[in-house]
């Protein structure tokens, strides 16, 4: 699965790790994230993430 990085703060979304603190279980691919998902660090929305 591809990792994505926030273009605002550089936070990396790793599908293998998910974002358990935000209810995203490990193994959740980027394309399967809820539409309202935003960067846990800076709050940027999905469109501001790019493929790493
Ligand atoms: Zn961010």
mmCIF file of the protein (N, C-alpha, C, O) and its ligand, coordinates in Angstrom:
data_MODEL
# 
_entry.id   MODEL 
# 
loop_
_entity.id 
_entity.type 
_entity.pdbx_number_of_molecules 
1 polymer     1 
2 non-polymer 1 
# 
_entity_poly.entity_id                      1 
_entity_poly.type                           'polypeptide(L)' 
_entity_poly.nstd_linkage                   no 
_entity_poly.nstd_monomer                   no 
_entity_poly.pdbx_seq_one_letter_code       
;(UNK)(UNK)(UNK)(UNK)(UNK)(UNK)(UNK)(UNK)(UNK)(UNK)(UNK)(UNK)(UNK)(UNK)(UNK)(UNK)
(UNK)(UNK)(UNK)(UNK)(UNK)(UNK)(UNK)(UNK)(UNK)(UNK)(UNK)(UNK)(UNK)(UNK)(UNK)(UNK)
(UNK)(UNK)(UNK)(UNK)(UNK)(UNK)(UNK)(UNK)(UNK)(UNK)(UNK)(UNK)(UNK)(UNK)(UNK)(UNK)
(UNK)(UNK)(UNK)(UNK)
;
_entity_poly.pdbx_seq_one_letter_code_can   XXXXXXXXXXXXXXXXXXXXXXXXXXXXXXXXXXXXXXXXXXXXXXXXXXXX 
_entity_poly.pdbx_strand_id                 A 
# 
loop_
_entity_poly_seq.entity_id 
_entity_poly_seq.num 
_entity_poly_seq.mon_id 
_entity_poly_seq.hetero 
1 1  UNK n 
1 2  UNK n 
1 3  UNK n 
1 4  UNK n 
1 5  UNK n 
1 6  UNK n 
1 7  UNK n 
1 8  UNK n 
1 9  UNK n 
1 10 UNK n 
1 11 UNK n 
1 12 UNK n 
1 13 UNK n 
1 14 UNK n 
1 15 UNK n 
1 16 UNK n 
1 17 UNK n 
1 18 UNK n 
1 19 UNK n 
1 20 UNK n 
1 21 UNK n 
1 22 UNK n 
1 23 UNK n 
1 24 UNK n 
1 25 UNK n 
1 26 UNK n 
1 27 UNK n 
1 28 UNK n 
1 29 UNK n 
1 30 UNK n 
1 31 UNK n 
1 32 UNK n 
1 33 UNK n 
1 34 UNK n 
1 35 UNK n 
1 36 UNK n 
1 37 UNK n 
1 38 UNK n 
1 39 UNK n 
1 40 UNK n 
1 41 UNK n 
1 42 UNK n 
1 43 UNK n 
1 44 UNK n 
1 45 UNK n 
1 46 UNK n 
1 47 UNK n 
1 48 UNK n 
1 49 UNK n 
1 50 UNK n 
1 51 UNK n 
1 52 UNK n 
# 
loop_
_struct_asym.id 
_struct_asym.entity_id 
A 1 
B 2 
# 
loop_
_chem_comp.id 
_chem_comp.type 
_chem_comp.mon_nstd_flag 
UNK 'L-peptide linking' . 
ZN  non-polymer         . 
# 
_pdbx_entity_nonpoly.entity_id   2 
_pdbx_entity_nonpoly.name        ? 
_pdbx_entity_nonpoly.comp_id     ZN 
# 
_pdbx_nonpoly_scheme.asym_id         B 
_pdbx_nonpoly_scheme.entity_id       2 
_pdbx_nonpoly_scheme.mon_id          ZN 
_pdbx_nonpoly_scheme.ndb_seq_num     1 
_pdbx_nonpoly_scheme.pdb_seq_num     101 
_pdbx_nonpoly_scheme.auth_seq_num    101 
_pdbx_nonpoly_scheme.pdb_mon_id      ZN 
_pdbx_nonpoly_scheme.auth_mon_id     ZN 
_pdbx_nonpoly_scheme.pdb_strand_id   A 
_pdbx_nonpoly_scheme.pdb_ins_code    . 
# 
loop_
_atom_site.group_PDB 
_atom_site.id 
_atom_site.type_symbol 
_atom_site.label_atom_id 
_atom_site.label_alt_id 
_atom_site.label_comp_id 
_atom_site.label_asym_id 
_atom_site.label_entity_id 
_atom_site.label_seq_id 
_atom_site.pdbx_PDB_ins_code 
_atom_site.Cartn_x 
_atom_site.Cartn_y 
_atom_site.Cartn_z 
_atom_site.occupancy 
_atom_site.B_iso_or_equiv 
_atom_site.pdbx_formal_charge 
_atom_site.auth_seq_id 
_atom_site.auth_comp_id 
_atom_site.auth_asym_id 
_atom_site.auth_atom_id 
_atom_site.pdbx_PDB_model_num 
ATOM   1   N  N  . UNK A 1 1  ? 0.846   -1.197 0.000  1.00 0.00 ? 1   UNK A N  1 
ATOM   2   C  CA . UNK A 1 1  ? 0.000   0.000  0.000  1.00 0.00 ? 1   UNK A CA 1 
ATOM   3   C  C  . UNK A 1 1  ? 0.881   1.247  0.000  1.00 0.00 ? 1   UNK A C  1 
ATOM   4   O  O  . UNK A 1 1  ? 1.952   1.270  0.607  1.00 0.00 ? 1   UNK A O  1 
ATOM   5   N  N  . UNK A 1 2  ? 0.420   2.256  -0.677 1.00 0.00 ? 2   UNK A N  1 
ATOM   6   C  CA . UNK A 1 2  ? 1.208   3.471  -0.854 1.00 0.00 ? 2   UNK A CA 1 
ATOM   7   C  C  . UNK A 1 2  ? 1.083   4.403  0.344  1.00 0.00 ? 2   UNK A C  1 
ATOM   8   O  O  . UNK A 1 2  ? -0.003  4.578  0.895  1.00 0.00 ? 2   UNK A O  1 
ATOM   9   N  N  . UNK A 1 3  ? 2.189   4.990  0.737  1.00 0.00 ? 3   UNK A N  1 
ATOM   10  C  CA . UNK A 1 3  ? 2.162   5.988  1.799  1.00 0.00 ? 3   UNK A CA 1 
ATOM   11  C  C  . UNK A 1 3  ? 1.864   7.353  1.189  1.00 0.00 ? 3   UNK A C  1 
ATOM   12  O  O  . UNK A 1 3  ? 2.249   7.651  0.058  1.00 0.00 ? 3   UNK A O  1 
ATOM   13  N  N  . UNK A 1 4  ? 1.171   8.162  1.966  1.00 0.00 ? 4   UNK A N  1 
ATOM   14  C  CA . UNK A 1 4  ? 0.856   9.520  1.520  1.00 0.00 ? 4   UNK A CA 1 
ATOM   15  C  C  . UNK A 1 4  ? 1.410   10.505 2.535  1.00 0.00 ? 4   UNK A C  1 
ATOM   16  O  O  . UNK A 1 4  ? 1.533   10.196 3.720  1.00 0.00 ? 4   UNK A O  1 
ATOM   17  N  N  . UNK A 1 5  ? 1.741   11.691 2.055  1.00 0.00 ? 5   UNK A N  1 
ATOM   18  C  CA . UNK A 1 5  ? 2.312   12.678 2.946  1.00 0.00 ? 5   UNK A CA 1 
ATOM   19  C  C  . UNK A 1 5  ? 1.526   13.989 2.840  1.00 0.00 ? 5   UNK A C  1 
ATOM   20  O  O  . UNK A 1 5  ? 1.125   14.405 1.753  1.00 0.00 ? 5   UNK A O  1 
ATOM   21  N  N  . UNK A 1 6  ? 1.320   14.621 3.981  1.00 0.00 ? 6   UNK A N  1 
ATOM   22  C  CA . UNK A 1 6  ? 0.620   15.903 4.026  1.00 0.00 ? 6   UNK A CA 1 
ATOM   23  C  C  . UNK A 1 6  ? 1.537   16.979 3.446  1.00 0.00 ? 6   UNK A C  1 
ATOM   24  O  O  . UNK A 1 6  ? 2.679   17.132 3.880  1.00 0.00 ? 6   UNK A O  1 
ATOM   25  N  N  . UNK A 1 7  ? 1.032   17.717 2.470  1.00 0.00 ? 7   UNK A N  1 
ATOM   26  C  CA . UNK A 1 7  ? 1.879   18.729 1.819  1.00 0.00 ? 7   UNK A CA 1 
ATOM   27  C  C  . UNK A 1 7  ? 2.018   19.980 2.677  1.00 0.00 ? 7   UNK A C  1 
ATOM   28  O  O  . UNK A 1 7  ? 2.842   20.844 2.375  1.00 0.00 ? 7   UNK A O  1 
ATOM   29  N  N  . UNK A 1 8  ? 1.237   20.090 3.730  1.00 0.00 ? 8   UNK A N  1 
ATOM   30  C  CA . UNK A 1 8  ? 1.326   21.267 4.593  1.00 0.00 ? 8   UNK A CA 1 
ATOM   31  C  C  . UNK A 1 8  ? 2.385   21.070 5.678  1.00 0.00 ? 8   UNK A C  1 
ATOM   32  O  O  . UNK A 1 8  ? 3.255   21.921 5.860  1.00 0.00 ? 8   UNK A O  1 
ATOM   33  N  N  . UNK A 1 9  ? 2.310   19.950 6.397  1.00 0.00 ? 9   UNK A N  1 
ATOM   34  C  CA . UNK A 1 9  ? 3.212   19.777 7.544  1.00 0.00 ? 9   UNK A CA 1 
ATOM   35  C  C  . UNK A 1 9  ? 4.185   18.606 7.399  1.00 0.00 ? 9   UNK A C  1 
ATOM   36  O  O  . UNK A 1 9  ? 5.099   18.449 8.208  1.00 0.00 ? 9   UNK A O  1 
ATOM   37  N  N  . UNK A 1 10 ? 3.984   17.793 6.374  1.00 0.00 ? 10  UNK A N  1 
ATOM   38  C  CA . UNK A 1 10 ? 4.905   16.686 6.161  1.00 0.00 ? 10  UNK A CA 1 
ATOM   39  C  C  . UNK A 1 10 ? 4.533   15.417 6.910  1.00 0.00 ? 10  UNK A C  1 
ATOM   40  O  O  . UNK A 1 10 ? 5.270   14.432 6.848  1.00 0.00 ? 10  UNK A O  1 
ATOM   41  N  N  . UNK A 1 11 ? 3.404   15.415 7.619  1.00 0.00 ? 11  UNK A N  1 
ATOM   42  C  CA . UNK A 1 11 ? 2.962   14.203 8.312  1.00 0.00 ? 11  UNK A CA 1 
ATOM   43  C  C  . UNK A 1 11 ? 2.706   13.099 7.291  1.00 0.00 ? 11  UNK A C  1 
ATOM   44  O  O  . UNK A 1 11 ? 2.112   13.332 6.238  1.00 0.00 ? 11  UNK A O  1 
ATOM   45  N  N  . UNK A 1 12 ? 3.160   11.905 7.620  1.00 0.00 ? 12  UNK A N  1 
ATOM   46  C  CA . UNK A 1 12 ? 3.004   10.792 6.694  1.00 0.00 ? 12  UNK A CA 1 
ATOM   47  C  C  . UNK A 1 12 ? 1.865   9.888  7.123  1.00 0.00 ? 12  UNK A C  1 
ATOM   48  O  O  . UNK A 1 12 ? 1.768   9.506  8.290  1.00 0.00 ? 12  UNK A O  1 
ATOM   49  N  N  . UNK A 1 13 ? 0.991   9.542  6.162  1.00 0.00 ? 13  UNK A N  1 
ATOM   50  C  CA . UNK A 1 13 ? -0.027  8.535  6.431  1.00 0.00 ? 13  UNK A CA 1 
ATOM   51  C  C  . UNK A 1 13 ? 0.489   7.190  5.955  1.00 0.00 ? 13  UNK A C  1 
ATOM   52  O  O  . UNK A 1 13 ? 0.731   6.988  4.765  1.00 0.00 ? 13  UNK A O  1 
ATOM   53  N  N  . UNK A 1 14 ? 0.654   6.276  6.896  1.00 0.00 ? 14  UNK A N  1 
ATOM   54  C  CA . UNK A 1 14 ? 1.138   4.929  6.593  1.00 0.00 ? 14  UNK A CA 1 
ATOM   55  C  C  . UNK A 1 14 ? -0.031  3.957  6.726  1.00 0.00 ? 14  UNK A C  1 
ATOM   56  O  O  . UNK A 1 14 ? -0.495  3.693  7.835  1.00 0.00 ? 14  UNK A O  1 
ATOM   57  N  N  . UNK A 1 15 ? -0.511  3.423  5.599  1.00 0.00 ? 15  UNK A N  1 
ATOM   58  C  CA . UNK A 1 15 ? -1.682  2.532  5.641  1.00 0.00 ? 15  UNK A CA 1 
ATOM   59  C  C  . UNK A 1 15 ? -1.478  1.332  6.554  1.00 0.00 ? 15  UNK A C  1 
ATOM   60  O  O  . UNK A 1 15 ? -2.435  0.827  7.142  1.00 0.00 ? 15  UNK A O  1 
ATOM   61  N  N  . UNK A 1 16 ? -0.228  0.872  6.676  1.00 0.00 ? 16  UNK A N  1 
ATOM   62  C  CA . UNK A 1 16 ? 0.041   -0.280 7.521  1.00 0.00 ? 16  UNK A CA 1 
ATOM   63  C  C  . UNK A 1 16 ? -0.159  0.024  9.001  1.00 0.00 ? 16  UNK A C  1 
ATOM   64  O  O  . UNK A 1 16 ? -0.387  -0.880 9.805  1.00 0.00 ? 16  UNK A O  1 
ATOM   65  N  N  . UNK A 1 17 ? -0.070  1.302  9.353  1.00 0.00 ? 17  UNK A N  1 
ATOM   66  C  CA . UNK A 1 17 ? -0.222  1.712  10.750 1.00 0.00 ? 17  UNK A CA 1 
ATOM   67  C  C  . UNK A 1 17 ? -1.591  2.331  11.019 1.00 0.00 ? 17  UNK A C  1 
ATOM   68  O  O  . UNK A 1 17 ? -2.090  2.290  12.144 1.00 0.00 ? 17  UNK A O  1 
ATOM   69  N  N  . UNK A 1 18 ? -2.197  2.908  9.974  1.00 0.00 ? 18  UNK A N  1 
ATOM   70  C  CA . UNK A 1 18 ? -3.468  3.605  10.160 1.00 0.00 ? 18  UNK A CA 1 
ATOM   71  C  C  . UNK A 1 18 ? -3.286  4.823  11.057 1.00 0.00 ? 18  UNK A C  1 
ATOM   72  O  O  . UNK A 1 18 ? -2.180  5.337  11.224 1.00 0.00 ? 18  UNK A O  1 
ATOM   73  N  N  . UNK A 1 19 ? -4.394  5.268  11.625 1.00 0.00 ? 19  UNK A N  1 
ATOM   74  C  CA . UNK A 1 19 ? -4.366  6.360  12.614 1.00 0.00 ? 19  UNK A CA 1 
ATOM   75  C  C  . UNK A 1 19 ? -5.294  5.947  13.740 1.00 0.00 ? 19  UNK A C  1 
ATOM   76  O  O  . UNK A 1 19 ? -6.396  6.479  13.873 1.00 0.00 ? 19  UNK A O  1 
ATOM   77  N  N  . UNK A 1 20 ? -4.835  4.970  14.575 1.00 0.00 ? 20  UNK A N  1 
ATOM   78  C  CA . UNK A 1 20 ? -5.726  4.397  15.597 1.00 0.00 ? 20  UNK A CA 1 
ATOM   79  C  C  . UNK A 1 20 ? -6.338  5.457  16.516 1.00 0.00 ? 20  UNK A C  1 
ATOM   80  O  O  . UNK A 1 20 ? -7.472  5.302  16.968 1.00 0.00 ? 20  UNK A O  1 
ATOM   81  N  N  . UNK A 1 21 ? -5.607  6.517  16.791 1.00 0.00 ? 21  UNK A N  1 
ATOM   82  C  CA . UNK A 1 21 ? -6.126  7.551  17.678 1.00 0.00 ? 21  UNK A CA 1 
ATOM   83  C  C  . UNK A 1 21 ? -7.332  8.262  17.071 1.00 0.00 ? 21  UNK A C  1 
ATOM   84  O  O  . UNK A 1 21 ? -8.101  8.916  17.775 1.00 0.00 ? 21  UNK A O  1 
ATOM   85  N  N  . UNK A 1 22 ? -7.486  8.123  15.747 1.00 0.00 ? 22  UNK A N  1 
ATOM   86  C  CA . UNK A 1 22 ? -8.582  8.788  15.051 1.00 0.00 ? 22  UNK A CA 1 
ATOM   87  C  C  . UNK A 1 22 ? -9.566  7.777  14.473 1.00 0.00 ? 22  UNK A C  1 
ATOM   88  O  O  . UNK A 1 22 ? -10.379 8.105  13.608 1.00 0.00 ? 22  UNK A O  1 
ATOM   89  N  N  . UNK A 1 23 ? -9.479  6.542  14.968 1.00 0.00 ? 23  UNK A N  1 
ATOM   90  C  CA . UNK A 1 23 ? -10.440 5.526  14.560 1.00 0.00 ? 23  UNK A CA 1 
ATOM   91  C  C  . UNK A 1 23 ? -10.129 4.873  13.230 1.00 0.00 ? 23  UNK A C  1 
ATOM   92  O  O  . UNK A 1 23 ? -10.968 4.166  12.672 1.00 0.00 ? 23  UNK A O  1 
ATOM   93  N  N  . UNK A 1 24 ? -8.912  5.107  12.709 1.00 0.00 ? 24  UNK A N  1 
ATOM   94  C  CA . UNK A 1 24 ? -8.515  4.477  11.450 1.00 0.00 ? 24  UNK A CA 1 
ATOM   95  C  C  . UNK A 1 24 ? -7.652  3.264  11.774 1.00 0.00 ? 24  UNK A C  1 
ATOM   96  O  O  . UNK A 1 24 ? -6.529  3.398  12.261 1.00 0.00 ? 24  UNK A O  1 
ATOM   97  N  N  . UNK A 1 25 ? -8.194  2.072  11.497 1.00 0.00 ? 25  UNK A N  1 
ATOM   98  C  CA . UNK A 1 25 ? -7.490  0.854  11.891 1.00 0.00 ? 25  UNK A CA 1 
ATOM   99  C  C  . UNK A 1 25 ? -6.312  0.585  10.957 1.00 0.00 ? 25  UNK A C  1 
ATOM   100 O  O  . UNK A 1 25 ? -6.340  0.971  9.789  1.00 0.00 ? 25  UNK A O  1 
ATOM   101 N  N  . UNK A 1 26 ? -5.264  -0.086 11.481 1.00 0.00 ? 26  UNK A N  1 
ATOM   102 C  CA . UNK A 1 26 ? -4.130  -0.460 10.631 1.00 0.00 ? 26  UNK A CA 1 
ATOM   103 C  C  . UNK A 1 26 ? -4.591  -1.264 9.423  1.00 0.00 ? 26  UNK A C  1 
ATOM   104 O  O  . UNK A 1 26 ? -5.461  -2.128 9.537  1.00 0.00 ? 26  UNK A O  1 
ATOM   105 N  N  . UNK A 1 27 ? -3.998  -0.972 8.257  1.00 0.00 ? 27  UNK A N  1 
ATOM   106 C  CA . UNK A 1 27 ? -4.377  -1.679 7.040  1.00 0.00 ? 27  UNK A CA 1 
ATOM   107 C  C  . UNK A 1 27 ? -5.381  -0.913 6.195  1.00 0.00 ? 27  UNK A C  1 
ATOM   108 O  O  . UNK A 1 27 ? -5.814  -1.402 5.151  1.00 0.00 ? 27  UNK A O  1 
ATOM   109 N  N  . UNK A 1 28 ? -5.760  0.290  6.637  1.00 0.00 ? 28  UNK A N  1 
ATOM   110 C  CA . UNK A 1 28 ? -6.705  1.101  5.865  1.00 0.00 ? 28  UNK A CA 1 
ATOM   111 C  C  . UNK A 1 28 ? -5.962  1.840  4.758  1.00 0.00 ? 28  UNK A C  1 
ATOM   112 O  O  . UNK A 1 28 ? -5.130  2.706  5.029  1.00 0.00 ? 28  UNK A O  1 
ATOM   113 N  N  . UNK A 1 29 ? -6.264  1.492  3.513  1.00 0.00 ? 29  UNK A N  1 
ATOM   114 C  CA . UNK A 1 29 ? -5.626  2.160  2.388  1.00 0.00 ? 29  UNK A CA 1 
ATOM   115 C  C  . UNK A 1 29 ? -6.083  3.621  2.322  1.00 0.00 ? 29  UNK A C  1 
ATOM   116 O  O  . UNK A 1 29 ? -7.174  3.965  2.777  1.00 0.00 ? 29  UNK A O  1 
ATOM   117 N  N  . UNK A 1 30 ? -5.230  4.465  1.750  1.00 0.00 ? 30  UNK A N  1 
ATOM   118 C  CA . UNK A 1 30 ? -5.559  5.893  1.673  1.00 0.00 ? 30  UNK A CA 1 
ATOM   119 C  C  . UNK A 1 30 ? -6.907  6.127  0.997  1.00 0.00 ? 30  UNK A C  1 
ATOM   120 O  O  . UNK A 1 30 ? -7.688  6.981  1.418  1.00 0.00 ? 30  UNK A O  1 
ATOM   121 N  N  . UNK A 1 31 ? -7.168  5.355  -0.060 1.00 0.00 ? 31  UNK A N  1 
ATOM   122 C  CA . UNK A 1 31 ? -8.406  5.544  -0.824 1.00 0.00 ? 31  UNK A CA 1 
ATOM   123 C  C  . UNK A 1 31 ? -9.638  5.123  -0.025 1.00 0.00 ? 31  UNK A C  1 
ATOM   124 O  O  . UNK A 1 31 ? -10.764 5.440  -0.409 1.00 0.00 ? 31  UNK A O  1 
ATOM   125 N  N  . UNK A 1 32 ? -9.429  4.412  1.082  1.00 0.00 ? 32  UNK A N  1 
ATOM   126 C  CA . UNK A 1 32 ? -10.554 3.953  1.899  1.00 0.00 ? 32  UNK A CA 1 
ATOM   127 C  C  . UNK A 1 32 ? -10.810 4.860  3.100  1.00 0.00 ? 32  UNK A C  1 
ATOM   128 O  O  . UNK A 1 32 ? -11.734 4.618  3.877  1.00 0.00 ? 32  UNK A O  1 
ATOM   129 N  N  . UNK A 1 33 ? -9.997  5.899  3.253  1.00 0.00 ? 33  UNK A N  1 
ATOM   130 C  CA . UNK A 1 33 ? -10.206 6.811  4.376  1.00 0.00 ? 33  UNK A CA 1 
ATOM   131 C  C  . UNK A 1 33 ? -11.531 7.543  4.214  1.00 0.00 ? 33  UNK A C  1 
ATOM   132 O  O  . UNK A 1 33 ? -11.959 7.814  3.092  1.00 0.00 ? 33  UNK A O  1 
ATOM   133 N  N  . UNK A 1 34 ? -12.183 7.865  5.336  1.00 0.00 ? 34  UNK A N  1 
ATOM   134 C  CA . UNK A 1 34 ? -13.427 8.632  5.231  1.00 0.00 ? 34  UNK A CA 1 
ATOM   135 C  C  . UNK A 1 34 ? -13.154 9.990  4.597  1.00 0.00 ? 34  UNK A C  1 
ATOM   136 O  O  . UNK A 1 34 ? -12.077 10.562 4.765  1.00 0.00 ? 34  UNK A O  1 
ATOM   137 N  N  . UNK A 1 35 ? -14.150 10.501 3.862  1.00 0.00 ? 35  UNK A N  1 
ATOM   138 C  CA . UNK A 1 35 ? -13.979 11.756 3.129  1.00 0.00 ? 35  UNK A CA 1 
ATOM   139 C  C  . UNK A 1 35 ? -13.655 12.923 4.062  1.00 0.00 ? 35  UNK A C  1 
ATOM   140 O  O  . UNK A 1 35 ? -13.042 13.906 3.645  1.00 0.00 ? 35  UNK A O  1 
ATOM   141 N  N  . UNK A 1 36 ? -14.066 12.810 5.312  1.00 0.00 ? 36  UNK A N  1 
ATOM   142 C  CA . UNK A 1 36 ? -13.824 13.913 6.243  1.00 0.00 ? 36  UNK A CA 1 
ATOM   143 C  C  . UNK A 1 36 ? -12.512 13.734 7.018  1.00 0.00 ? 36  UNK A C  1 
ATOM   144 O  O  . UNK A 1 36 ? -12.227 14.486 7.950  1.00 0.00 ? 36  UNK A O  1 
ATOM   145 N  N  . UNK A 1 37 ? -11.733 12.752 6.630  1.00 0.00 ? 37  UNK A N  1 
ATOM   146 C  CA . UNK A 1 37 ? -10.438 12.561 7.289  1.00 0.00 ? 37  UNK A CA 1 
ATOM   147 C  C  . UNK A 1 37 ? -9.572  13.797 7.063  1.00 0.00 ? 37  UNK A C  1 
ATOM   148 O  O  . UNK A 1 37 ? -9.560  14.372 5.975  1.00 0.00 ? 37  UNK A O  1 
ATOM   149 N  N  . UNK A 1 38 ? -8.855  14.192 8.101  1.00 0.00 ? 38  UNK A N  1 
ATOM   150 C  CA . UNK A 1 38 ? -7.912  15.286 7.916  1.00 0.00 ? 38  UNK A CA 1 
ATOM   151 C  C  . UNK A 1 38 ? -6.626  14.975 8.670  1.00 0.00 ? 38  UNK A C  1 
ATOM   152 O  O  . UNK A 1 38 ? -6.593  14.102 9.538  1.00 0.00 ? 38  UNK A O  1 
ATOM   153 N  N  . UNK A 1 39 ? -5.593  15.687 8.331  1.00 0.00 ? 39  UNK A N  1 
ATOM   154 C  CA . UNK A 1 39 ? -4.274  15.461 8.917  1.00 0.00 ? 39  UNK A CA 1 
ATOM   155 C  C  . UNK A 1 39 ? -4.349  15.609 10.436 1.00 0.00 ? 39  UNK A C  1 
ATOM   156 O  O  . UNK A 1 39 ? -4.828  16.626 10.938 1.00 0.00 ? 39  UNK A O  1 
ATOM   157 N  N  . UNK A 1 40 ? -3.873  14.590 11.173 1.00 0.00 ? 40  UNK A N  1 
ATOM   158 C  CA . UNK A 1 40 ? -3.937  14.632 12.639 1.00 0.00 ? 40  UNK A CA 1 
ATOM   159 C  C  . UNK A 1 40 ? -3.067  15.736 13.233 1.00 0.00 ? 40  UNK A C  1 
ATOM   160 O  O  . UNK A 1 40 ? -3.258  16.134 14.382 1.00 0.00 ? 40  UNK A O  1 
ATOM   161 N  N  . UNK A 1 41 ? -2.120  16.223 12.455 1.00 0.00 ? 41  UNK A N  1 
ATOM   162 C  CA . UNK A 1 41 ? -1.195  17.233 12.964 1.00 0.00 ? 41  UNK A CA 1 
ATOM   163 C  C  . UNK A 1 41 ? -1.687  18.647 12.672 1.00 0.00 ? 41  UNK A C  1 
ATOM   164 O  O  . UNK A 1 41 ? -1.751  19.485 13.571 1.00 0.00 ? 41  UNK A O  1 
ATOM   165 N  N  . UNK A 1 42 ? -2.037  18.911 11.405 1.00 0.00 ? 42  UNK A N  1 
ATOM   166 C  CA . UNK A 1 42 ? -2.360  20.294 11.023 1.00 0.00 ? 42  UNK A CA 1 
ATOM   167 C  C  . UNK A 1 42 ? -3.792  20.480 10.553 1.00 0.00 ? 42  UNK A C  1 
ATOM   168 O  O  . UNK A 1 42 ? -4.225  21.612 10.335 1.00 0.00 ? 42  UNK A O  1 
ATOM   169 N  N  . UNK A 1 43 ? -4.541  19.384 10.391 1.00 0.00 ? 43  UNK A N  1 
ATOM   170 C  CA . UNK A 1 43 ? -5.947  19.514 10.022 1.00 0.00 ? 43  UNK A CA 1 
ATOM   171 C  C  . UNK A 1 43 ? -6.214  19.650 8.529  1.00 0.00 ? 43  UNK A C  1 
ATOM   172 O  O  . UNK A 1 43 ? -7.349  19.904 8.127  1.00 0.00 ? 43  UNK A O  1 
ATOM   173 N  N  . UNK A 1 44 ? -5.183  19.485 7.700  1.00 0.00 ? 44  UNK A N  1 
ATOM   174 C  CA . UNK A 1 44 ? -5.373  19.573 6.250  1.00 0.00 ? 44  UNK A CA 1 
ATOM   175 C  C  . UNK A 1 44 ? -6.267  18.438 5.765  1.00 0.00 ? 44  UNK A C  1 
ATOM   176 O  O  . UNK A 1 44 ? -6.192  17.324 6.282  1.00 0.00 ? 44  UNK A O  1 
ATOM   177 N  N  . UNK A 1 45 ? -7.110  18.713 4.779  1.00 0.00 ? 45  UNK A N  1 
ATOM   178 C  CA . UNK A 1 45 ? -8.012  17.700 4.254  1.00 0.00 ? 45  UNK A CA 1 
ATOM   179 C  C  . UNK A 1 45 ? -7.317  16.741 3.286  1.00 0.00 ? 45  UNK A C  1 
ATOM   180 O  O  . UNK A 1 45 ? -6.161  16.941 2.913  1.00 0.00 ? 45  UNK A O  1 
ATOM   181 N  N  . UNK A 1 46 ? -8.041  15.709 2.894  1.00 0.00 ? 46  UNK A N  1 
ATOM   182 C  CA . UNK A 1 46 ? -7.483  14.686 1.998  1.00 0.00 ? 46  UNK A CA 1 
ATOM   183 C  C  . UNK A 1 46 ? -6.851  15.223 0.725  1.00 0.00 ? 46  UNK A C  1 
ATOM   184 O  O  . UNK A 1 46 ? -5.808  14.720 0.309  1.00 0.00 ? 46  UNK A O  1 
ATOM   185 N  N  . UNK A 1 47 ? -7.454  16.242 0.084  1.00 0.00 ? 47  UNK A N  1 
ATOM   186 C  CA . UNK A 1 47 ? -6.866  16.729 -1.174 1.00 0.00 ? 47  UNK A CA 1 
ATOM   187 C  C  . UNK A 1 47 ? -5.458  17.309 -1.006 1.00 0.00 ? 47  UNK A C  1 
ATOM   188 O  O  . UNK A 1 47 ? -4.733  17.489 -1.984 1.00 0.00 ? 47  UNK A O  1 
ATOM   189 N  N  . UNK A 1 48 ? -5.082  17.595 0.233  1.00 0.00 ? 48  UNK A N  1 
ATOM   190 C  CA . UNK A 1 48 ? -3.764  18.187 0.462  1.00 0.00 ? 48  UNK A CA 1 
ATOM   191 C  C  . UNK A 1 48 ? -2.686  17.137 0.725  1.00 0.00 ? 48  UNK A C  1 
ATOM   192 O  O  . UNK A 1 48 ? -1.527  17.466 0.978  1.00 0.00 ? 48  UNK A O  1 
ATOM   193 N  N  . UNK A 1 49 ? -3.091  15.862 0.660  1.00 0.00 ? 49  UNK A N  1 
ATOM   194 C  CA . UNK A 1 49 ? -2.103  14.789 0.772  1.00 0.00 ? 49  UNK A CA 1 
ATOM   195 C  C  . UNK A 1 49 ? -1.662  14.402 -0.635 1.00 0.00 ? 49  UNK A C  1 
ATOM   196 O  O  . UNK A 1 49 ? -2.452  14.440 -1.578 1.00 0.00 ? 49  UNK A O  1 
ATOM   197 N  N  . UNK A 1 50 ? -0.400  14.030 -0.763 1.00 0.00 ? 50  UNK A N  1 
ATOM   198 C  CA . UNK A 1 50 ? 0.050   13.516 -2.053 1.00 0.00 ? 50  UNK A CA 1 
ATOM   199 C  C  . UNK A 1 50 ? 0.788   12.202 -1.834 1.00 0.00 ? 50  UNK A C  1 
ATOM   200 O  O  . UNK A 1 50 ? 1.310   11.907 -0.759 1.00 0.00 ? 50  UNK A O  1 
ATOM   201 N  N  . UNK A 1 51 ? 0.798   11.424 -2.928 1.00 0.00 ? 51  UNK A N  1 
ATOM   202 C  CA . UNK A 1 51 ? 1.483   10.140 -2.892 1.00 0.00 ? 51  UNK A CA 1 
ATOM   203 C  C  . UNK A 1 51 ? 2.968   10.370 -2.650 1.00 0.00 ? 51  UNK A C  1 
ATOM   204 O  O  . UNK A 1 51 ? 3.572   11.270 -3.234 1.00 0.00 ? 51  UNK A O  1 
ATOM   205 N  N  . UNK A 1 52 ? 3.542   9.556  -1.791 1.00 0.00 ? 52  UNK A N  1 
ATOM   206 C  CA . UNK A 1 52 ? 4.966   9.745  -1.523 1.00 0.00 ? 52  UNK A CA 1 
ATOM   207 C  C  . UNK A 1 52 ? 5.804   8.930  -2.485 1.00 0.00 ? 52  UNK A C  1 
ATOM   208 O  O  . UNK A 1 52 ? 7.032   8.961  -2.414 1.00 0.00 ? 52  UNK A O  1 
HETATM 209 ZN ZN . ZN  B 2 .  ? -0.555  18.065 8.029  1.00 0.00 ? 101 ZN  A ZN 1 
# 
